[in-house]
Amino acid sequence: MGSVGEKRIEDDLSYPILLAERVRSAADEAESFKADCWEVGKQVDRLSQMLRTLVRFTTSVQSLYERPIRRVIAEVSKNLERALTLVRKCKRHSILSLVVRITSATDFRKVLNLLDASVGDMKWLMGVLDAENNGSASGTFLSLPPIASNDPIISWVWSCIATVQMGQLTDRIEAANNLASLAQDNDRNKKIAVEEGGVPPLLKLLKESSSMEAQITAANALLVLANEPERVRSIVEEMGAPIVVQVLRDSPMKVQIPVAKLIARMAEYDPVAQEDFARENVIRPLVTLLSFETFLDDSGTRLGKQSIHSIVQINKEMEKNSWTSSNSRNYSYGPYANSYSNLHMDGSTRGGNYRKERENENPEVKIQLKINCAEALWMLAKGSASNSGRITETKGLLCLAKLLEKEQGELQYNSLMTIMEITAAAEWNSDLRRAAFKMNSSAAKAVIDQLLRVIKELDSPTLQIPAIRSIGSLARTFPARETRVIGPLVTQLGNNNQEVAMEAAIALAKFASPDNFLSMDHCKSIIEFNGVPPLMRLLTCGEKTQLHAVVLLCYLAIHAGDHKALEQARVLTAIEGADRTMFGQHPDLKDLVPRAIYQLNLYHTHTGVHPQRQLYAP
């Protein structure tokens, strides 16, 4: 496949054919080294014949893999030019010319070796393309041409790609597997596979809806290649996103599994892929596939009793919000508001053909598809407020909450990480925060309930840490009366796992920060939940944990400096003795520590103080 600006392959082939004719003519006119010139002419005739066969072949096939043709033809042309220069020296010339142009048998040996290599390259090329049989032979042609003698991998990659692009379906599948196997060996092989044009034929194979095996093989091969931003961008630039999304929508579960994994991988490595997938509305089928059979056993659970009603209600709200946003406030994710209601429950526009198959699939296949869909949503939401908004505007939040409640292992983890990314986006995007995490929202309540359950009941730092971060990201959404979220975080300040305790301090700091309108109320709640003693113990931990403990203590001192618990715990002494080297890591401490000390001195070193006032050092 030629790139923009490249000459047509027929034009490239015409030049060496012309050179071969000139060499043949010059060899016939030779006056010296006639035997050597005859050998050169003989080799050139073989090359000329193969070149003409190749021309006929290139004009008769619809999908031609051009990369090795151009490389081999360039090398053949270079060798023919050297042969022409040498043979022309053998014409009758004046004595002076003979003195200047000395030709030896060694020169002919070199040229004949080069021409012999070109013949070998052409034989290999004809075999790879199956030009002599017009592409009707089967199997992948694997041999080593002279042009690749110093780098055999490139010839194997060429052979695989040529078969994937031009072979029979069974051969294409085998070649795609071989290409993936080569690429798995190391990153250099992956780079060669992409640079030599391996992506377009793999995408073409991915679209082979008549063969589930072909689609799975192509998706897995692309997945092997997509482990680095530049290579992912190559897939995107070949219009990979629309193809991948279409296959996700229209394929059976066993195909959707590697395709969903491919979406996750591409979104992880390339923000442009994230945007392209969103533009193709990939979130709709992902959420729907994730929801498949998720709510079937809801009747016996607290969350489930309201799930179906909640879904209906959410979709009604989505329709209303979609109309409102298009006519008034236009959020960055507004155009996707009614995404779920326009999609069949099976996850595709033509997916009804596979509904029966989905219902009858074995549980392992169903769970693996959900694992990969959850991972894809996680990577699509990562760092993207618009994609996070698209997820929340479907029934995505409610579904994620349910999976967090009833699943275990990788699916539970991926669901939790998706929630963490959505809440992280909501922390900095007020539109998303207001739209998705209103306290009267069934989906938001379900998510918060499950996050608190994970924090309180699961003794797993791997799950507790993202759950704590999620609650911290939502700190500005909770009213002062919503103290149920403070207690579990305070409890985790005493967790034996130092990282969990540190994350709890970071999350609580978001409640206590002056940036939070209700910081004073939240600070009082933290102290009333007995948060000061475990915070003081954190001051004896590692430097990073100490840093966040000091920050939170400063906030408590500034907003609730008159509380006796601070005096009893000798917080003033602790803050005064804080390691000043921490200031470089948290510049705000330069201001926080003096303000905290001032407040504590004001209330705890004098008698007859007035009720708490918000006073700061001048």
C-alpha positions in Angstrom: 0.0 0.0 0.0 1.6 3.2 -1.2 1.7 6.3 1.0 0.7 9.7 -0.1 3.4 11.2 -2.5 4.8 7.8 -3.5 5.0 6.9 -7.2 2.7 4.2 -8.5 4.3 0.8 -8.2 4.1 0.4 -12.0 6.3 3.5 -12.4 8.8 2.1 -10.0 8.9 -1.2 -12.0 9.3 0.5 -15.4 12.8 1.9 -14.5 14.6 -1.4 -13.8 13.0 -2.9 -16.9 14.4 0.0 -18.9 17.8 -0.5 -17.3 17.8 -4.2 -18.1 17.1 -3.5 -21.7 20.1 -1.0 -21.8 22.4 -3.5 -20.1 21.3 -6.2 -22.6 22.0 -3.9 -25.5 25.4 -2.8 -24.1 26.4 -6.4 -23.5 25.7 -7.2 -27.1 27.9 -4.3 -28.3 30.8 -5.2 -26.0 34.3 -5.5 -27.7 36.2 -6.7 -24.6 35.4 -9.1 -21.9 32.7 -10.6 -24.2 32.3 -13.8 -22.1 31.8 -11.8 -18.9 29.4 -9.4 -20.6 27.5 -12.4 -21.9 27.2 -13.7 -18.3 25.9 -10.3 -17.2 23.4 -10.3 -20.0 22.2 -13.7 -19.1 21.5 -12.7 -15.5 19.9 -9.4 -16.6 17.6 -11.4 -18.9 16.4 -13.5 -15.9 15.8 -10.3 -14.0 14.0 -8.7 -16.9 11.7 -11.7 -17.2 10.8 -11.7 -13.5 10.3 -7.9 -13.5 7.8 -8.2 -16.4 6.0 -11.0 -14.7 5.8 -8.9 -11.6 4.4 -5.9 -13.6 1.6 -8.2 -14.9 0.8 -9.4 -11.4 0.7 -5.9 -9.9 -1.9 -4.8 -12.4 -4.1 -7.8 -11.9 -4.5 -7.8 -8.1 -6.8 -5.5 -6.1 -4.9 -5.4 -2.8 -1.2 -5.3 -3.3 1.4 -5.3 -0.5 3.9 -2.9 -1.9 6.5 -2.4 0.9 8.9 -5.3 0.0 8.4 -4.7 -3.8 9.7 -1.1 -3.5 12.6 -2.2 -1.3 13.7 -5.0 -3.6 13.1 -3.0 -6.8 15.3 -0.1 -5.4 18.1 -2.6 -4.8 17.7 -4.3 -8.2 17.8 -0.9 -9.9 21.0 0.0 -8.1 22.7 -3.2 -9.1 21.5 -2.8 -12.7 23.0 0.7 -12.8 26.4 -0.7 -11.7 26.1 -3.5 -14.3 25.3 -0.9 -17.1 28.3 1.3 -16.1 30.6 -1.7 -16.2 29.4 -3.2 -19.5 29.5 0.2 -21.3 33.3 0.3 -20.5 33.7 -2.8 -22.8 32.8 -1.0 -26.0 35.5 0.0 -28.5 37.2 3.2 -27.2 40.3 5.2 -28.0 43.6 4.4 -26.4 43.2 7.3 -24.0 39.8 6.0 -22.8 41.3 2.5 -22.3 44.1 4.0 -20.1 41.5 5.9 -18.0 38.9 3.1 -17.8 40.6 0.0 -16.6 38.3 -2.9 -16.3 39.2 -6.2 -14.7 37.7 -9.7 -14.1 37.3 -8.7 -10.4 34.8 -6.0 -11.4 32.7 -8.5 -13.3 32.8 -10.9 -10.4 31.5 -8.2 -8.1 28.7 -7.2 -10.5 27.7 -10.8 -11.2 27.5 -11.4 -7.4 25.2 -8.4 -7.1 23.0 -9.5 -10.0 22.9 -13.0 -8.5 21.7 -11.4 -5.2 19.1 -9.5 -7.1 17.9 -12.7 -8.8 17.6 -14.2 -5.4 15.6 -11.2 -4.1 13.3 -11.3 -7.0 12.7 -15.1 -6.6 11.9 -14.5 -3.0 9.6 -11.6 -3.9 7.8 -13.6 -6.5 7.3 -16.4 -3.9 6.0 -14.1 -1.2 3.5 -12.5 -3.6 2.9 -15.8 -5.3 3.1 -13.8 -8.5 3.6 -16.8 -10.8 0.4 -18.4 -9.6 -1.5 -15.1 -9.5 -1.9 -15.4 -5.7 -3.6 -18.8 -5.7 -1.1 -20.8 -3.7 -1.7 -21.3 0.0 0.5 -20.8 3.1 3.1 -18.2 4.1 6.3 -18.2 2.1 9.1 -18.2 4.6 12.7 -18.0 3.3 15.6 -15.6 3.6 16.3 -13.3 0.6 19.8 -11.8 0.2 18.5 -8.3 0.8 17.6 -9.4 4.4 20.6 -11.5 5.1 21.8 -9.0 7.8 18.3 -8.7 9.3 16.2 -11.9 8.8 13.3 -10.6 10.9 12.3 -8.0 8.2 11.8 -10.8 5.6 9.7 -12.8 7.9 7.6 -9.7 8.7 7.2 -9.0 5.0 6.1 -12.6 4.3 3.5 -12.5 7.2 2.1 -9.1 6.2 1.9 -10.1 2.5 -0.1 -13.2 3.4 -2.4 -11.3 5.8 -3.1 -8.8 3.1 -3.3 -10.9 0.0 -3.8 -14.6 1.0 -6.7 -16.9 1.4 -8.6 -16.5 4.7 -7.2 -19.5 6.4 -3.7 -18.4 5.4 -4.3 -14.8 6.5 -5.3 -16.1 10.0 -2.2 -18.2 10.2 0.0 -15.4 9.1 -1.6 -13.0 11.6 -0.8 -15.4 14.3 2.8 -15.7 13.1 3.2 -11.9 12.9 1.9 -11.6 16.5 4.3 -14.3 17.6 7.2 -12.4 16.0 6.1 -9.1 17.5 5.8 -10.7 21.0 9.6 -11.4 21.0 10.7 -7.8 21.5 9.7 -4.2 20.8 12.0 -3.9 17.8 9.9 -6.6 16.0 6.8 -4.7 16.9 8.2 -1.5 15.5 9.2 -3.3 12.3 5.7 -4.8 11.9 4.1 -1.4 12.2 6.7 0.5 10.0 6.4 -2.1 7.3 2.6 -1.6 7.0 1.3 -4.4 9.2 -1.6 -2.4 10.7 -3.9 -1.9 7.7 -4.2 -5.6 6.7 -4.8 -6.5 10.3 -7.6 -4.0 10.5 -9.0 -5.4 7.3 -8.8 -8.9 8.8 -10.6 -7.6 11.9 -13.6 -6.7 9.8 -14.0 -10.2 8.5 -17.3 -10.8 10.1 -17.7 -14.1 8.3 -14.9 -15.6 10.5 -14.9 -15.3 14.3 -11.4 -16.8 14.3 -10.1 -14.2 11.9 -11.5 -11.4 14.0 -10.1 -12.8 17.3 -6.7 -13.3 15.7 -6.5 -9.8 14.2 -7.6 -8.2 17.5 -4.9 -10.2 19.4 -2.2 -9.2 16.9 -3.1 -5.5 17.1 -3.1 -5.9 20.9 0.4 -7.1 20.8 1.5 -4.1 18.7 -0.4 -1.5 20.8 1.9 -1.3 23.7 3.5 2.1 23.0 2.1 5.5 22.2 3.7 5.8 18.7 2.4 2.4 17.6 -1.0 3.1 19.0 -1.1 6.4 17.0 -0.3 4.4 13.9 -3.4 2.3 14.4 -5.5 5.4 15.0 -4.1 7.1 11.9 -5.3 4.1 9.8 -8.9 4.8 11.0 -8.6 2.1 13.6 -11.0 3.5 16.1 -14.2 3.4 13.8 -13.3 -0.1 12.7 -12.7 -1.4 16.3 -15.9 0.2 17.6 -18.0 -1.2 14.8 -16.6 -4.7 15.5 -17.3 -4.3 19.2 -20.9 -3.5 18.4 -21.6 -6.2 15.8 -19.7 -9.2 17.0 -20.3 -12.2 19.3 -18.9 -12.2 22.8 -15.7 -14.2 22.0 -14.7 -11.5 19.5 -15.7 -8.7 21.8 -13.4 -9.9 24.5 -10.1 -9.1 22.7 -11.6 -6.0 21.0 -12.6 -4.5 24.4 -9.0 -5.3 25.6 -7.7 -3.5 22.5 -9.8 -0.4 23.2 -8.4 -0.4 26.8 -4.8 -0.7 25.6 -5.1 2.0 22.9 -6.9 4.4 25.3 -4.2 3.8 27.9 -1.4 4.8 25.7 -2.8 7.6 23.5 -5.1 10.5 24.4 -5.9 10.9 20.7 -7.2 7.3 20.7 -9.3 8.2 23.8 -10.9 11.1 21.8 -11.4 9.0 18.7 -13.1 6.3 20.6 -15.4 8.8 22.3 -16.2 10.4 18.9 -17.3 6.9 17.7 -19.5 6.7 20.8 -17.7 3.5 22.1 -18.9 4.1 25.7 -22.5 3.1 24.8 -21.8 -0.5 23.8 -19.2 -0.9 26.6 -21.6 0.1 29.3 -24.3 -2.0 27.8 -22.1 -5.1 27.6 -21.0 -4.4 31.2 -24.6 -4.3 32.3 -25.5 -7.6 30.6 -27.2 -9.8 33.3 -25.8 -7.5 36.0 -29.2 -6.7 37.5 -30.9 -10.1 37.1 -30.5 -11.1 40.8 -31.3 -7.6 42.2 -34.5 -8.6 43.8 -32.8 -9.9 46.9 -30.4 -7.0 47.5 -30.8 -3.6 48.9 -29.3 -1.9 45.9 -31.2 -4.1 43.5 -34.6 -3.2 44.8 -34.4 0.2 43.2 -32.1 -0.7 40.3 -34.6 -1.1 37.4 -36.6 1.8 38.6 -33.4 3.8 38.9 -32.3 2.9 35.4 -35.6 4.1 34.0 -35.5 7.2 36.0 -31.9 7.9 35.0 -32.7 7.5 31.3 -35.7 9.9 31.7 -33.3 12.4 33.4 -30.8 11.9 30.6 -33.4 12.8 27.9 -34.3 15.9 29.9 -30.7 16.9 30.5 -29.8 16.2 26.9 -32.6 18.6 25.7 -31.7 21.1 28.4 -28.0 21.1 27.7 -28.5 21.5 24.0 -30.7 24.5 24.5 -28.9 26.2 27.4 -25.8 25.2 29.3 -23.7 23.1 26.9 -21.4 20.8 28.9 -18.4 19.3 27.1 -20.1 15.9 27.3 -23.7 17.1 26.6 -24.2 15.7 23.1 -23.9 12.2 24.4 -26.6 12.5 27.1 -29.1 10.2 25.6 -26.7 7.5 24.7 -28.0 4.5 26.5 -31.7 4.9 25.5 -30.7 4.7 21.8 -28.9 1.4 22.2 -30.1 -2.2 22.3 -29.4 -4.1 25.4 -27.2 -6.5 23.6 -24.6 -3.8 22.9 -24.9 -3.4 19.2 -27.1 -2.1 16.5 -27.1 -5.5 14.8 -26.2 -7.4 17.9 -29.7 -8.9 18.3 -28.4 -11.7 16.0 -26.1 -12.7 18.9 -28.5 -12.3 21.8 -29.3 -16.0 22.1 -25.6 -16.8 21.9 -24.8 -14.4 24.7 -27.4 -15.9 26.9 -26.1 -19.4 26.3 -22.4 -18.5 26.6 -20.4 -20.0 29.5 -19.9 -17.9 32.6 -16.1 -17.6 32.1 -16.6 -15.9 28.7 -19.3 -13.5 30.1 -17.1 -12.5 33.1 -14.0 -12.0 30.9 -15.9 -9.7 28.6 -17.1 -7.7 31.6 -13.5 -7.5 32.9 -12.3 -6.1 29.6 -15.2 -3.7 29.2 -14.6 -2.3 32.7 -10.9 -1.9 31.9 -11.8 -0.1 28.7 -14.1 2.3 30.6 -11.3 2.9 33.1 -8.8 3.8 30.5 -11.3 6.0 28.6 -12.2 7.9 31.8 -8.6 8.3 32.9 -7.8 12.1 32.8 -10.9 12.8 30.7 -13.8 14.8 32.1 -15.7 14.5 28.9 -15.5 10.7 28.7 -16.3 10.4 32.4 -19.4 12.5 31.7 -20.4 10.2 28.9 -20.2 7.2 31.3 -22.2 8.9 34.0 -24.9 9.9 31.5 -25.6 6.3 30.7 -26.5 3.9 33.5 -22.7 3.4 33.9 -22.4 4.6 37.6 -25.2 2.4 38.8 -23.8 -0.6 36.9 -20.3 0.0 38.3 -21.7 0.3 41.9 -23.5 -3.0 41.4 -20.4 -4.8 40.1 -18.4 -3.3 43.0 -20.9 -4.8 45.4 -21.3 -8.3 44.0 -18.1 -9.1 42.1 -14.6 -10.0 43.2 -11.2 -10.1 41.7 -10.3 -8.3 38.5 -13.8 -7.2 37.6 -14.4 -5.6 41.0 -11.0 -3.9 40.8 -11.5 -2.5 37.2 -15.0 -1.3 38.2 -13.5 0.5 41.2 -10.7 2.1 39.2 -13.3 3.4 36.7 -15.2 5.0 39.5 -11.9 6.5 40.9 -11.1 8.1 37.5 -14.7 9.5 37.2 -14.5 11.0 40.6 -11.0 12.4 40.0 -12.4 14.1 36.9 -15.4 15.4 38.9 -13.1 16.9 41.5 -11.8 19.4 39.0 -14.8 19.7 36.7 -17.7 21.4 38.5 -20.2 20.7 35.7 -19.5 16.9 35.9 -19.6 17.0 39.7 -22.9 18.7 39.8 -24.4 16.6 37.0 -23.3 13.1 38.2 -22.9 13.3 42.0 -26.0 15.1 43.2 -26.9 13.7 46.7 -30.4 12.9 45.5 -29.1 10.8 42.6 -29.8 7.1 42.9 -26.6 6.2 41.0 -24.4 8.6 43.1 -25.9 7.2 46.4 -25.2 3.6 45.2 -21.6 4.5 44.3 -20.9 6.2 47.6 -22.5 3.3 49.6 -20.3 0.8 47.9 -17.1 3.0 48.3 -17.8 3.2 52.0 -18.4 -0.5 52.2 -15.1 -1.2 50.6 -13.3 1.2 53.0 -15.0 -0.2 56.1 -15.4 -3.9 55.3 -12.6 -5.1 52.9 -9.2 -5.6 54.4 -7.5 -5.0 51.1 -5.3 -2.0 50.5 -5.5 -2.6 46.7 -9.2 -1.8 46.9 -9.3 0.5 49.9 -6.8 3.0 48.4 -8.8 3.8 45.2 -12.1 3.8 47.3 -10.6 6.4 49.7 -9.3 8.5 46.8 -12.7 8.4 45.3 -14.4 9.7 48.4 -11.7 12.4 48.8 -12.3 13.5 45.2 -16.0 14.0 46.1 -15.3 16.0 49.3 -17.0 19.1 47.9 -20.2 17.3 47.1 -21.1 16.3 50.7 -23.2 18.5 52.9 -22.2 19.1 56.5 -24.7 16.7 57.8 -23.3 13.9 55.7 -20.8 12.8 58.4 -21.1 9.1 57.6 -18.3 9.5 55.1 -16.0 11.2 57.6 -16.0 8.3 60.2 -14.7 5.5 57.9 -11.9 7.8 56.7 -10.9 8.7 60.2 -10.8 5.0 61.1 -8.4 4.4 58.3 -6.0 6.9 59.7 -5.1 4.1 62.1 -4.7 1.4 59.5 -1.7 -0.8 59.8 -0.9 -0.2 56.2 0.9 3.1 56.0 -0.2 3.9 52.5 -3.9 3.4 53.4 -3.5 5.7 56.4 -1.7 8.3 54.2 -4.5 8.2 51.6 -7.0 8.7 54.3 -5.2 11.8 55.5 -5.0 13.1 51.9 -8.8 12.5 51.5 -9.7 14.1 54.8 -7.5 17.1 53.9 -9.8 17.7 50.9 -12.7 17.9 53.4 -10.8 20.2 55.7 -9.1 22.4 53.1 -10.2 26.1 52.9 -11.1 25.3 49.2 -14.0 23.4 50.7 -16.9 25.7 51.6 -17.9 23.5 54.5 -14.3 23.0 55.8 -15.1 24.3 59.3 -17.9 21.8 59.8 -15.9 18.9 58.4 -12.9 19.8 60.6 -15.2 19.6 63.7 -16.5 16.2 62.5 -13.0 14.8 62.0 -12.1 15.8 65.6 -15.3 14.5 67.0 -14.7 11.1 65.3 -11.4 11.1 67.3 -9.2 11.8 64.3 -6.5 13.7 66.2 -4.7 10.8 68.0 -4.2 8.6 64.9 -3.0 11.7 63.0 -0.4 12.4 65.7 0.8 8.8 65.4 1.3 9.3 61.6 3.9 12.0 62.5 6.2 9.1 63.4 5.9 7.4 60.0 7.7 8.0 56.8 8.4 11.5 55.5 5.6 11.4 52.9 3.0 10.3 55.4 4.2 12.9 57.9 3.8 15.6 55.3 0.1 14.8 54.7 -0.5 14.4 58.5 0.9 17.9 59.1 -1.2 19.4 56.4 -4.4 18.0 57.9 -3.4 19.0 61.4 -2.8 22.5 60.2 -6.3 22.6 58.6 -7.8 21.3 61.9 -6.0 24.0 63.9 -7.0 26.8 61.5 -10.7 25.8 61.4 -11.3 24.3 64.8 -8.4 25.7 66.9 -10.5 26.1 70.0 -11.2 22.4 70.3 -9.8 20.8 73.5 -8.8 17.6 71.6 -6.1 19.7 69.9 -4.7 20.9 73.2 -4.8 17.5 74.8 -2.9 15.9 71.9 -0.3 18.7 72.1 -0.8 19.5 68.4 0.8 22.9 68.8 4.1 21.3 69.9 3.9 18.8 67.1 3.3 21.5 64.4 6.1 23.7 65.8 8.5 20.7 65.7 7.5 19.8 62.1 10.5 19.2 59.9 10.9 22.4 57.8 12.4 20.4 54.9 8.9 19.3 54.1 8.0 22.8 53.0 9.8 22.3 49.7 7.5 19.3 48.9 4.3 21.2 49.9 4.8 24.9 49.4 1.5 25.7 51.1 3.0 24.6 54.4 5.0 27.8 54.5 1.7 29.6 55.0 -0.3 26.9 56.7 2.1 26.2 59.6 2.4 29.9 60.9 -1.4 30.2 60.6 -2.0 27.0 62.5 0.4 28.0 65.2 -1.2 31.4 65.5 -4.7 29.9 65.9 -3.5 27.3 68.5 -1.6 30.0 70.5 -4.7 32.2 70.4 -6.9 29.6 72.0 -4.6 27.4 74.1 -2.0 29.7 75.6 -4.3 32.4 77.0 -7.2 32.4 79.4 -10.5 34.2 79.0 -10.6 33.7 75.2 -13.7 34.5 73.3 -15.6 31.8 71.3 -13.8 30.6 68.2 -13.2 33.3 65.6 -11.5 33.0 62.2 -8.3 34.9 63.0 -5.0 34.8 61.1 -1.7 36.2 61.7 -1.2 39.6 60.1 
